[in-house]
Amino acid sequence: MDNMHTLQRLQGELNEEMHRLTQLRDVFQAQHCADELDAASHLEAAHIAHCSARRSSQRIQELQSLVSLLRHGGPRRCEECGEEIPLARLMAAPGATRCCECQQNIENDMQIGMIQMKKTQFSNECCAEYC
């Protein structure tokens, strides 16, 4: 994929995300609620919109960073091994700070840690139950 085509694609995604963020703003507008159920429903919708807006804002920052990186050259390097992060990975996950291999290693380590934590918790519960 050539650099110009990539930049155009990223700019399109950036525009879509900004439009989504603008639409979410409408949910935050104060509304008169007839009863508590309406108020609760509006509050839930506002909470979901807030979470979506936060994610859109983060995505916009990631896309802007990637566009800047592509315009001004220079590869993004993995924070673990220092190798260049492939463009395909950055297109799929613009905020990526690790190459696929390092990210996979970290996720595997986290998963192993969670399994060990569950085993320890289970054995502690069993000991407490029978002691």
C-alpha positions, 0 to 999 in steps of 0.5 A, spaced: 500 500 500 503 506 497 503 512 502 498 516 499 493 511 499 494 510 506 494 517 508 487 518 504 484 512 508 487 514 515 484 521 513 477 518 512 477 514 518 479 520 522 473 524 519 468 518 520 471 518 528 470 525 528 463 525 525 461 520 530 464 524 536 459 530 534 453 525 533 454 523 541 454 530 543 447 530 542 446 525 547 449 529 553 444 535 551 439 536 557 432 533 556 426 533 560 424 526 563 417 525 565 418 520 570 424 516 573 424 510 568 425 516 563 430 519 567 434 512 568 434 511 561 436 517 559 442 517 564 444 510 561 444 512 554 448 518 556 453 513 560 454 509 554 455 515 549 460 518 554 464 511 554 463 511 546 465 518 546 472 517 550 473 511 545 472 515 539 477 521 542 482 516 543 481 513 536 482 520 533 488 521 537 491 514 535 489 516 528 492 523 528 499 520 531 499 515 525 498 520 520 503 525 523 508 519 523 506 517 516 507 524 513 514 526 517 517 519 516 520 515 521 518 508 523 514 507 530 518 502 534 516 497 539 517 499 546 519 492 548 524 490 543 526 496 539 524 493 532 520 497 527 512 496 528 509 493 521 505 498 517 499 493 517 499 492 524 499 500 525 493 500 520 489 495 524 491 498 531 494 505 530 495 506 538 500 500 538 506 501 541 509 493 541 510 489 535 505 483 534 510 478 537 512 482 544 504 484 545 503 476 544 508 475 549 505 480 554 498 477 553 501 470 554 504 472 561 498 476 563 494 470 562 499 465 565 499 470 571 491 470 572 491 462 572 496 462 577 492 467 581 486 463 581 489 457 583 492 460 589 486 463 591 482 457 590 487 453 594 487 458 600 479 458 600 480 450 600 485 451 606 481 456 610 474 451 609 478 445 612 482 448 617 
